[in-house]
Each structure stands twice: as structure tokens, then as C-alpha cells.
Amino acid sequence: MILKQAILTLVLVNASLFAQELPKTYSSTDKETRQGPPKPPMGKRWVLNPDFSDEFNGTELDTTKWLDHHPTWIGRAPGLFMSSQVSVGDGFLKMEGKKLEKDTIVHAYGKDITFNIAGAAVVSKKATKFGYYECRVKAAATTMSTTFWFSSSNNFKGPKDCDRYGLEWDIHESIGREGDFNGSYFASGMHSNAHFWYTDCNGKKYDHRAPQVKFEDAKLTSEDFNVYGGWWRDESTASYYYNNRPPKHQKFYDKVKKKPFDQPMYMRLVNETYPFPWIELPNAEELSDPSKNTVYYDWVRAYRLVDVNDPNSEVEKDPTLKLYHENVTFPSATIEHKRSKSLEIPLSYQANEDREIAFILFDNEGKKIKEAILTAYAGYANLEYTLQLDQKLPLGSPYKLSAHIRPLKGNKKNSLDESTVYIHLTK
């Protein structure tokens, strides 16, 4: 009831707190530095999870997917989450920090709390578990946060039955400028954390954290767009991705529960104030500057793993969303294979819609021996394809196998990409 009253209070005061107009739009012509999930495990395929993906190409927030506020948290004082500070336009989700014209007192959590800064939060309506998640975002050039994280909304029963735990997975947290304060390093690079929020049987609370994962960078997070990604692999581990750099990995805290991250969580995009004096509060000048006070999320995308041969017909496929530079690749230029009536060939492909891959096997003199077709369902796949032969091939010179990814029922002329591997047969 207290939170409902607080949210109603926010709605009533939204219209009268600000005197300034909305800021000018931001535009960027820079190309994306990284796009798409990492290579999937063998036999699996990444497919887009639309419930947690958005290109923000409309004129308003998609309320079938997102809330324009945090349902259980009104913000860290003195920063108040306000739906008026969330907008969609020009291809971005925008969150604008502002200085309130006067102090605002909100009664929540059993007490009166004073706020004088407006922030914003966008939260997914659904919870998710495992998968790869990434966003492309330019931080505001203030000391307010630009974040991409997940957390549970409830406490779950612990291993002793009388204890409880909650989860928080921070793919990225940052601010947009440096300053004379201890948390100044948060203004550059990527910072990833995982919290196991634990309450023991005596009611004592603990923040059990995994070792932080950091990517250093000389550039401020507000200088340009960056891509931040996280792969929630399983209950025990995660991997993190920053632009086009190699990944870094993390093992979750498991001293209380062997497989701690076993519950679904909600995606959260938040522009908040951080604790003072670890990070200084934003000043009125930067909060009134439209070139500094806005976070720009270009897109958020989520992927889940399915079996390579799963048509995945229940997932919406949008061929206009060019997630991949479509391709087919082999892991090496040559492979050795025991002489047999079948060839097991490892390969991967990326396809924006359902395609087919044509395999053509040639002998050393260029004579075609065998041709076969594989249906390549949309997504990013890693597989071992079995090419059945009419008979065992003789030993000797290597055989050439070419693969062409193309539209369904296509031909070599409309091949989208091709790749070749040489096969050395052994006894």
C-alpha cells in the first residue's frame, strides 16, 4: 500500500516539477563495435528472445514489454525515479536526469524521504533465466548512473529453510564523468558484479559478491556508444563482453548455495544517483545541460539457446532486423577424418531468417562426388554436420568440401556466403 501511494504521488507531481523543455536529440554516425552473441555450444543455436529485445525505433515505450518505473523501488535518495524522464524517439530509449525545482518528500518504506533529483528506470514485465543479453548505450556525462542489470523481485527459501536469498546480476554499471571522489573509475570501461543477497536464520543480512569483472578503457563511457554483453551461462557462472574484446568470466558466490543463480530475474535499465561521497552527486549545471544529462540506449537484445535442429517456430522472426552478417564458416582450413561412409564436419553459421546450406564435395581433380542440402534455421548455430557418402572414398590427395549459405531453394548464383575446407582421410 505504501508503494502504491508513493507511485500515485509521483504521477501527481510529474507535471509541475520541471520548467525546462526536453533536450535536443543525439545522433551518432559511428558503426557498432560489436554485435551479436558469442559462439554457441556445439549442437546449439542462439535465437532472439523478443520479450527482452527492443530497437527503440518507435515514438513511445513498448508497454507490452516494459514498465517506465521500478515496481518496488522509487530510487536512491536524492534521486527519484520518474516516468516523465523516460522517452523513446530518434531511434533511442532516452533517460534524462534533472534537478527538481524544489524538494519533494515521498512517504515510502515507512518513512518520509526527501528527493531533489529526477532519474529514471525501465524494467521488463517478464522475468528470464539464462541466456545472452547485450545493449548498446551512451552514458550521460554526469555522475548519475547508466546501468544494464537484472535482479529478482522476491526472496527465495534458502538451503536451511529458515534462511532467504535474492539475486542481482549487474552486466554493466557506470557514470559518465570523472571527479575528485573514490568512485571516479566508474566513468570508464565496463564494470560487472553479481550479488547473492542472503538473510540468515537470525535475520542478519549479507551482500555476498562474486569477484568484480572489469574492462579498462581510456575513454569515458559518455564519449560514445559502447556494447555491453553478458552471458548468464548457468547457475554458477557468467561471461562478459565489452565491444569487440575477448570475454572475461565470473564464478558466482557459492558458499551458501552450490548453484546460487537458479532463479529468474527481471531486466533493468536505470539512471540513478549513487551513494555520496563514494560518487559525488550531480550538480545543477550538468543536470540542466541537454548535451550531458541524457542516457541513450540504442537497443537491447536478448538471445536464448535452442537445439540446432529446432525450427523454433514459436519465436517471431523478423528478417528486416539484420542481426548478423550472414555467413557459413569452418573452424579450420583442413581437417583429418577417418575413412568412412560418412563425414562428420564441424561448422557454424549465422542467418537472419531460415536458409539452406548446400554442401558440395570434390576430389583432388575438381570432380563433384557428392552434394547435400542442410536446412539452416534462423540464428547463430554451431554444429557437426554428417555428410553421407555412397561409398568409402580412397585414401590419397585431400578432398575439398565447399558450403554455400543461400535462400531456401536457392542456387549458387544467389549464395549469401561460402566457405571451403580440405579433408584428409586417414586409416
C-alpha positions as CSV (number, residue, x, y, z in Angstrom):
1,M,0.0,0.0,0.0
2,I,2.8,2.4,0.8
3,L,4.5,1.9,-2.5
4,K,1.2,2.4,-4.4
5,Q,0.7,5.7,-2.6
6,A,4.2,6.7,-3.4
7,I,3.8,5.9,-7.1
8,L,0.5,7.9,-7.1
9,T,2.3,10.8,-5.6
10,L,4.9,10.7,-8.3
11,V,2.3,10.8,-11.0
12,L,0.6,13.8,-9.5
13,V,3.8,15.8,-9.1
14,N,5.3,14.9,-12.6
15,A,3.5,17.8,-14.4
16,S,4.7,20.6,-12.2
17,L,8.3,19.8,-11.2
18,F,10.2,21.0,-14.3
19,A,10.4,24.3,-16.1
20,Q,12.8,23.4,-19.0
21,E,11.9,21.8,-22.3
22,L,13.1,18.4,-23.4
23,P,16.8,18.3,-24.6
24,K,17.9,18.2,-28.2
25,T,18.2,14.7,-29.7
26,Y,21.6,13.0,-30.0
27,S,22.7,11.4,-33.2
28,S,25.7,9.1,-34.0
29,T,27.1,8.0,-37.3
30,D,29.7,5.7,-35.8
31,K,29.4,2.0,-36.7
32,E,28.7,-0.6,-34.0
33,T,31.8,-2.1,-32.5
34,R,30.4,-5.5,-31.7
35,Q,27.1,-7.2,-32.4
36,G,25.5,-10.5,-31.5
37,P,26.1,-13.3,-29.1
38,P,29.3,-15.4,-28.7
39,K,29.8,-18.7,-30.5
40,P,27.2,-21.1,-29.0
41,P,28.0,-24.5,-27.6
42,M,28.2,-27.4,-30.0
43,G,24.7,-28.5,-31.2
44,K,23.1,-25.3,-30.1
45,R,21.8,-22.2,-31.8
46,W,21.2,-18.7,-30.5
47,V,17.8,-17.2,-31.3
48,L,16.4,-13.8,-30.4
49,N,14.3,-13.6,-27.3
50,P,11.8,-10.8,-28.2
51,D,10.4,-10.3,-24.7
52,F,13.7,-8.7,-23.7
53,S,14.7,-7.1,-27.0
54,D,13.9,-3.7,-28.4
55,E,15.4,-1.5,-31.1
56,F,13.5,1.6,-29.7
57,N,12.6,2.7,-33.2
58,G,9.1,3.9,-32.3
59,T,7.8,7.1,-30.6
60,E,6.9,5.7,-27.2
61,L,7.9,2.9,-24.9
62,D,6.5,-0.6,-25.8
63,T,4.3,-1.2,-22.8
64,T,3.8,-4.8,-23.7
65,K,7.4,-5.4,-22.7
66,W,8.5,-2.6,-20.3
67,L,7.4,-0.6,-17.3
68,D,8.5,3.0,-17.2
69,H,9.3,2.8,-13.5
70,H,10.7,0.4,-11.0
71,P,7.8,-1.5,-9.4
72,T,9.4,-2.0,-6.0
73,W,12.0,0.8,-5.7
74,I,11.4,4.6,-6.0
75,G,15.1,5.4,-6.3
76,R,18.1,6.1,-4.1
77,A,17.8,9.5,-2.4
78,P,18.2,12.1,-3.5
79,G,17.4,10.6,-7.0
80,L,13.7,9.9,-7.6
81,F,12.6,7.6,-10.4
82,M,10.1,9.4,-12.5
83,S,8.3,8.1,-15.6
84,S,8.4,11.6,-17.1
85,Q,12.1,11.2,-17.6
86,V,11.7,8.2,-19.9
87,S,11.1,8.7,-23.6
88,V,11.6,7.0,-26.9
89,G,12.4,8.8,-30.1
90,D,15.0,9.2,-32.9
91,G,15.9,5.5,-32.5
92,F,16.7,5.7,-28.8
93,L,15.4,5.0,-25.4
94,K,16.3,8.2,-23.5
95,M,16.6,8.7,-19.8
96,E,17.1,12.3,-18.7
97,G,18.5,13.4,-15.3
98,K,17.1,16.6,-14.0
99,K,17.3,18.9,-11.0
100,L,13.9,19.3,-9.3
101,E,12.7,22.8,-8.9
102,K,12.0,22.1,-5.2
103,D,12.5,19.3,-2.7
104,T,9.9,16.5,-3.0
105,I,9.0,14.4,0.0
106,V,7.7,10.9,-0.6
107,H,6.5,8.6,2.1
108,A,7.7,5.1,1.4
109,Y,9.2,2.2,3.3
110,G,7.6,3.5,6.5
111,K,9.3,7.0,6.4
112,D,9.4,10.3,4.7
113,I,12.3,10.6,2.1
114,T,13.4,13.8,0.5
115,F,14.3,13.9,-3.2
116,N,15.7,16.8,-5.3
117,I,16.9,15.0,-8.5
118,A,14.9,13.1,-11.1
119,G,16.2,9.9,-12.5
120,A,14.5,7.1,-14.5
121,A,14.1,3.3,-14.6
122,V,12.8,0.9,-17.3
123,V,12.0,-2.6,-16.1
124,S,11.0,-5.7,-18.1
125,K,7.5,-7.0,-17.4
126,K,8.7,-10.6,-17.6
127,A,11.5,-12.4,-15.8
128,T,14.1,-14.5,-17.6
129,K,16.7,-17.2,-16.8
130,F,20.0,-17.9,-18.6
131,G,20.9,-16.6,-22.0
132,Y,22.9,-13.8,-23.6
133,Y,22.0,-10.2,-23.1
134,E,23.5,-7.1,-24.6
135,C,22.8,-3.4,-25.0
136,R,24.3,-0.5,-27.0
137,V,24.3,2.6,-24.9
138,K,25.9,6.1,-24.5
139,A,26.1,7.2,-20.9
140,A,25.1,10.6,-19.7
141,A,28.0,12.9,-19.0
142,T,27.1,13.3,-15.3
143,T,27.7,11.4,-12.1
144,M,24.3,9.7,-12.4
145,S,24.4,6.1,-13.4
146,T,24.0,4.3,-16.7
147,T,23.2,0.6,-16.0
148,F,22.2,-2.7,-17.5
149,W,21.3,-5.3,-14.9
150,F,19.0,-8.0,-13.6
151,S,17.6,-8.8,-10.2
152,S,14.9,-11.0,-8.6
153,S,11.9,-9.3,-7.1
154,N,11.3,-11.7,-4.2
155,N,13.4,-13.5,-1.7
156,F,13.6,-17.3,-2.1
157,K,13.9,-20.0,0.5
158,G,17.5,-20.9,1.3
159,P,19.1,-24.3,1.9
160,K,18.2,-24.2,5.6
161,D,14.5,-23.4,5.1
162,C,14.6,-20.6,7.7
163,D,17.0,-18.5,5.5
164,R,16.3,-16.4,2.4
165,Y,18.2,-15.1,-0.6
166,G,17.8,-12.8,-3.6
167,L,19.8,-12.3,-6.7
168,E,21.3,-9.4,-8.6
169,W,23.4,-9.6,-11.8
170,D,25.0,-6.4,-13.0
171,I,26.2,-6.7,-16.5
172,H,27.3,-3.1,-16.5
173,E,27.3,-0.1,-14.2
174,S,28.9,3.3,-14.8
175,I,28.8,7.0,-14.5
176,G,29.7,9.5,-17.3
177,R,32.3,11.8,-15.9
178,E,35.3,11.7,-13.5
179,G,35.9,13.8,-10.4
180,D,37.6,14.0,-7.1
181,F,35.9,11.1,-5.4
182,N,36.8,7.4,-4.9
183,G,34.3,6.0,-7.5
184,S,35.8,8.1,-10.3
185,Y,37.0,5.0,-12.0
186,F,33.3,4.1,-12.7
187,A,33.4,6.7,-15.6
188,S,35.3,4.5,-18.0
189,G,35.4,0.9,-19.1
190,M,32.9,-1.9,-18.0
191,H,32.1,-3.0,-14.5
192,S,30.3,-6.2,-13.8
193,N,29.1,-7.6,-10.5
194,A,27.0,-10.5,-9.1
195,H,25.3,-10.2,-5.7
196,F,23.9,-13.1,-3.6
197,W,21.7,-11.2,-1.2
198,Y,21.5,-13.5,1.8
199,T,19.5,-13.3,5.1
200,D,20.4,-16.0,7.6
201,C,18.0,-17.7,10.1
202,N,18.7,-14.9,12.6
203,G,17.7,-12.2,10.2
204,K,21.2,-10.9,9.6
205,K,21.7,-9.7,6.0
206,Y,24.8,-10.2,3.8
207,D,25.9,-9.0,0.4
208,H,27.9,-11.9,-0.9
209,R,29.6,-10.8,-4.1
210,A,31.5,-12.6,-6.8
211,P,34.9,-11.0,-7.7
212,Q,34.2,-8.0,-9.9
213,V,34.9,-8.2,-13.6
214,K,36.4,-5.1,-15.1
215,F,37.4,-3.9,-18.6
216,E,39.7,-0.9,-18.5
217,D,39.4,1.8,-21.1
218,A,40.9,5.3,-21.6
219,K,37.6,6.7,-22.9
220,L,34.8,7.9,-20.8
221,T,31.5,5.9,-21.1
222,S,29.8,9.2,-22.2
223,E,32.1,9.9,-25.1
224,D,30.4,7.4,-27.4
225,F,28.3,4.3,-27.6
226,N,29.6,1.0,-26.3
227,V,28.2,-2.5,-26.4
228,Y,28.0,-4.3,-23.1
229,G,27.1,-8.0,-23.0
230,G,26.6,-10.7,-20.5
231,W,26.1,-14.5,-20.9
232,W,24.3,-16.0,-17.9
233,R,25.6,-19.5,-18.7
234,D,24.2,-21.5,-15.8
235,E,23.5,-21.3,-12.0
236,S,27.2,-21.0,-11.3
237,T,29.0,-18.9,-14.0
238,A,28.7,-15.9,-16.3
239,S,30.8,-14.3,-19.1
240,Y,31.1,-10.7,-20.0
241,Y,31.7,-8.9,-23.3
242,Y,32.8,-5.3,-23.9
243,N,32.8,-4.0,-27.5
244,N,34.9,-6.3,-29.6
245,R,37.2,-7.5,-26.8
246,P,37.8,-11.1,-25.7
247,P,35.4,-12.2,-22.9
248,K,36.1,-12.3,-19.2
249,H,34.5,-14.8,-16.9
250,Q,33.0,-15.0,-13.4
251,K,32.1,-17.6,-10.9
252,F,29.2,-16.7,-8.6
253,Y,29.5,-16.9,-4.8
254,D,28.6,-20.4,-3.8
255,K,29.5,-20.8,-0.1
256,V,25.8,-20.7,0.9
257,K,24.3,-22.4,-2.1
258,K,26.2,-24.6,-4.5
259,K,24.2,-23.4,-7.5
260,P,23.2,-19.9,-6.4
261,F,21.9,-18.2,-9.5
262,D,19.0,-20.6,-10.0
263,Q,16.0,-18.2,-10.2
264,P,14.6,-15.9,-12.9
265,M,15.3,-12.2,-12.8
266,Y,14.0,-9.0,-14.4
267,M,15.9,-6.8,-16.8
268,R,16.5,-3.3,-15.5
269,L,17.8,-0.1,-17.3
270,V,18.4,2.6,-14.7
271,N,19.6,6.1,-14.4
272,E,20.1,6.7,-10.6
273,T,22.2,8.6,-8.1
274,Y,25.0,6.7,-6.4
275,P,25.9,6.8,-2.7
276,F,27.7,10.0,-1.7
277,P,30.6,10.5,-1.0
278,W,31.8,7.4,-2.9
279,I,30.5,9.2,-6.0
280,E,29.6,12.9,-5.8
281,L,26.1,14.0,-6.5
282,P,25.4,15.5,-9.9
283,N,25.5,19.3,-9.9
284,A,22.7,21.6,-11.2
285,E,24.8,22.8,-14.2
286,E,25.3,19.3,-15.7
287,L,21.7,18.3,-15.0
288,S,20.5,21.4,-16.9
289,D,22.7,20.7,-19.9
290,P,20.9,18.7,-22.6
291,S,24.2,17.6,-24.1
292,K,25.2,16.0,-20.8
293,N,22.1,14.9,-18.8
294,T,20.7,12.1,-21.1
295,V,21.4,8.4,-21.4
296,Y,20.9,7.0,-24.9
297,Y,20.1,3.3,-25.3
298,D,20.3,2.4,-28.9
299,W,19.0,-1.1,-28.4
300,V,18.8,-4.0,-26.0
301,R,18.8,-7.6,-27.3
302,A,18.4,-11.0,-25.7
303,Y,19.2,-14.4,-27.0
304,R,18.4,-17.9,-25.8
305,L,19.8,-21.3,-26.7
306,V,17.8,-23.9,-28.6
307,D,18.9,-27.1,-30.4
308,V,20.3,-26.6,-33.8
309,N,17.6,-28.6,-35.5
310,D,14.7,-27.0,-33.5
311,P,12.6,-25.0,-36.0
312,N,11.7,-22.7,-33.1
313,S,8.5,-21.7,-34.9
314,E,7.1,-20.1,-31.8
315,V,9.7,-17.3,-31.9
316,E,8.9,-14.3,-34.0
317,K,11.4,-14.0,-36.9
318,D,11.9,-10.5,-38.3
319,P,14.1,-10.6,-41.5
320,T,14.2,-6.8,-41.5
321,L,16.2,-6.9,-38.3
322,K,19.7,-7.6,-39.7
323,L,21.3,-9.1,-36.6
324,Y,24.0,-10.9,-38.5
325,H,26.3,-10.6,-41.5
326,E,25.1,-13.9,-42.8
327,N,27.8,-16.5,-43.2
328,V,28.9,-20.1,-43.0
329,T,32.4,-21.0,-41.6
330,F,34.5,-24.0,-40.8
331,P,36.7,-23.9,-37.7
332,S,39.9,-24.5,-39.7
333,A,41.2,-24.8,-43.3
334,T,41.8,-28.5,-43.1
335,I,40.5,-31.4,-41.0
336,E,41.6,-35.1,-40.7
337,H,38.9,-37.7,-40.8
338,K,39.0,-41.5,-40.5
339,R,38.0,-43.2,-43.8
340,S,34.3,-44.0,-43.6
341,K,31.0,-43.9,-45.5
342,S,30.1,-40.6,-43.7
343,L,32.0,-37.4,-42.9
344,E,31.3,-35.5,-39.7
345,I,32.0,-31.9,-40.5
346,P,32.1,-29.1,-37.8
347,L,30.8,-25.7,-38.9
348,S,28.9,-22.7,-37.8
349,Y,26.5,-20.3,-39.5
350,Q,24.6,-17.1,-38.9
351,A,21.3,-16.5,-40.6
352,N,18.7,-13.7,-40.2
353,E,16.0,-16.0,-41.5
354,D,15.6,-19.6,-42.4
355,R,18.2,-20.5,-45.1
356,E,19.7,-23.6,-46.6
357,I,23.4,-24.6,-46.8
358,A,24.5,-26.5,-49.9
359,F,27.5,-28.9,-49.4
360,I,29.5,-29.9,-52.5
361,L,32.3,-32.5,-52.2
362,F,35.1,-32.6,-54.8
363,D,38.0,-34.9,-55.4
364,N,41.5,-33.6,-56.0
365,E,40.9,-33.1,-59.7
366,G,37.7,-31.0,-59.2
367,K,35.2,-33.7,-59.9
368,K,32.0,-33.5,-58.0
369,I,31.5,-36.5,-55.7
370,K,28.5,-35.6,-53.5
371,E,26.0,-32.8,-53.0
372,A,23.7,-32.4,-50.0
373,I,21.4,-29.7,-48.5
374,L,21.0,-28.7,-44.8
375,T,18.1,-26.6,-43.6
376,A,19.7,-23.8,-41.6
377,Y,17.1,-22.3,-39.2
378,A,17.4,-18.6,-38.3
379,G,20.0,-17.7,-35.7
380,Y,23.6,-18.4,-34.8
381,A,24.4,-22.1,-34.9
382,N,27.4,-24.3,-34.1
383,L,27.0,-27.9,-35.2
384,E,28.6,-31.0,-36.6
385,Y,27.0,-32.0,-40.0
386,T,27.1,-35.6,-41.2
387,L,27.6,-35.9,-44.9
388,Q,26.5,-39.4,-46.0
389,L,28.6,-40.9,-48.9
390,D,27.7,-43.6,-51.3
391,Q,30.8,-45.5,-50.5
392,K,34.1,-45.1,-48.7
393,L,36.5,-42.7,-50.5
394,P,40.0,-43.8,-51.4
395,L,42.9,-42.5,-49.4
396,G,45.3,-40.1,-51.0
397,S,45.0,-36.4,-52.0
398,P,42.7,-34.2,-49.9
399,Y,39.1,-33.7,-50.8
400,K,37.6,-30.3,-51.0
401,L,34.2,-29.5,-49.4
402,S,32.5,-26.2,-50.2
403,A,29.5,-24.8,-48.3
404,H,27.1,-22.2,-49.6
405,I,24.5,-20.5,-47.5
406,R,21.6,-19.2,-49.6
407,P,17.9,-18.5,-49.6
408,L,15.7,-21.6,-49.3
409,K,15.5,-23.4,-52.7
410,G,18.2,-21.1,-54.0
411,N,21.1,-21.7,-56.3
412,K,24.8,-21.0,-56.4
413,K,24.1,-17.6,-58.1
414,N,22.3,-16.2,-55.1
415,S,24.7,-17.5,-52.5
416,L,25.0,-15.2,-49.5
417,D,28.3,-16.6,-48.3
418,E,30.5,-19.6,-49.0
419,S,33.4,-21.4,-47.3
420,T,35.8,-24.2,-48.1
421,V,37.5,-26.9,-46.0
422,Y,40.0,-29.6,-47.2
423,I,39.6,-33.1,-45.8
424,H,42.5,-35.5,-45.3
425,L,41.4,-39.1,-44.9
426,T,43.2,-41.5,-42.6
427,K,43.1,-45.2,-42.0
